[in-house]
């Protein structure tokens, strides 16, 4: 077997290990501590309109902003997950066709060691991962990737249902990890090309 074949196998093993770790992190990120169900930190919301709909009232009262996370057909947001055991991981979620069987997800993950892009396309039932400068087709494992990342998305969405539309949404998981959801845009215009590998 040549070196390139061996390096691909090693990369696949690493990605599978990351998926397992991500599954655990996803579960923890989804479950807020009941005594700390989340809070707004004041700040800016961009509602995705052409004029950017920016509101900054700097307080926690929501400023009368109408926020419909539950009814949104698309969402874009960032997650900062700070684990007490393994440090900080940053995610950017892009969700299109929410609430349908054609749901598409793009998750860009930044960590200290490596950056990844996960694309899970429910319309085509395909999954791709970008790592180390290369796209890999993991469509054979689509059900596993779908379950992991769709569960995470649903968990973050559930946590955002009480968000007032102003600033960040933060909460602490039962094991003490902190989660910050920020830069939330409701119903952004997301191109289908974001949910295909290039």
Buried (B, 14 or more C-beta within 10 A) or exposed (E): EEEEEEEBEEBBEBBEEBBEEBBEBBBBBBBBBEEEEBBBBBBBBBBBEEEEBEBEBEBBEBBEBEBEBEEBBBBBBBBBBBBEEBEBBBBBBBBBBBEEEEBBBBBBBBBEEEEBBBBBBBBBEBBBBBBEEEBBEBEEBBEBBBEBBBBBBEBBBBBBEBBBBBBBBBBBBEEEBBBBBBBBBBBBEBEEEBBBBE
